[in-house]
């Protein structure tokens, strides 16, 4: 059923695109016809003006019918800019051109207009006898210029609407994907919760038996870890509660946990201050971000190298930098590493950094960015969060 629904959606989308192309094509075709017709009308009008000019040269009686008609045609043309020149190229007269700027017939302004309209339309020759040899140059009317701009305006409008539709469609898809991932995360938390409760009961039962306390403590830690993971998944898609937390201690706690469970080939260099710095945090989600960045670094080093964790306090912000000595991020992926589905791993969904960025920026109003990366030298990721003032911490 879903297959047929998807095929139907694709069919309607294809028909809509084809229909839109046909409509736009029809409009452009009609516009081109209108432009060609307008140019032909203007040409005929200019040829009539040239004929009237020739007839006026022939007659000496302006009061005759021919003289009156010719004079009327010559004076009523007020649409096309036009310049009449003699056989030496000297400007004899002009019409529909700014007279204030065209002070005299040989002005620079008139010559620039003549140069422009020469290429707009073919000239019209006016010859009478052996003494008269004139040439009429004319440009496009204001109306024709507007019509010629119409296809560009139409294309711009279509492009704007296409962009809006594309952004809307892409945003809708992202929203659907976000709902899907949120639903999957909450369902995962729900599924893990059932066996987790059962395991906690078994731990309580085992405590009454003669079993090594060290083994039980290790099991408890792993169960607590599972509870943390469940808590993280349950908070995805909802607004978590932010509690003033010592970010130095929280970072140290997550790093220590990973250090105890990492290979001996991975060395950790931790440079955290002794002073406490408080910031509003959702500890489970923040721990997820640190864990994700460190695990990405370990993967980039292929299981052998050095992870460095350090902080820097600047103004009212604290920066947490996590560096590795891996192979770095390829240049073509550097701008897209926080996009869902983008990954440099052979195995992976490409969601870790996308979720980490969302946790830091959407939930904690901070910043997560790629600080630097170099081939064969490693990568440094930077988290920046706003610190709380001392009086704000005490009031909490």
BELURPE-V551292 format. One record per helix or strand of 2 or more residues. SS is the DSSP state (H for helix, E for strand). FROM is the first residue (numbers start at 1). LEN is the number of residues. If there is no record, write none. Layout:
# BELURPE-V551292
((SS & FROM & LEN) (SS & FROM & LEN))
This chain:
# BELURPE-V551292
((H & 2 & 57) (H & 65 & 12) (E & 82 & 4) (E & 91 & 5) (H & 108 & 11) (E & 124 & 5) (E & 132 & 7) (H & 142 & 66) (H & 213 & 23) (E & 243 & 4) (H & 247 & 14) (E & 266 & 6) (E & 278 & 4) (H & 283 & 18) (E & 305 & 10) (E & 317 & 7) (H & 331 & 3) (H & 352 & 12) (E & 367 & 8) (E & 378 & 9) (H & 390 & 6))
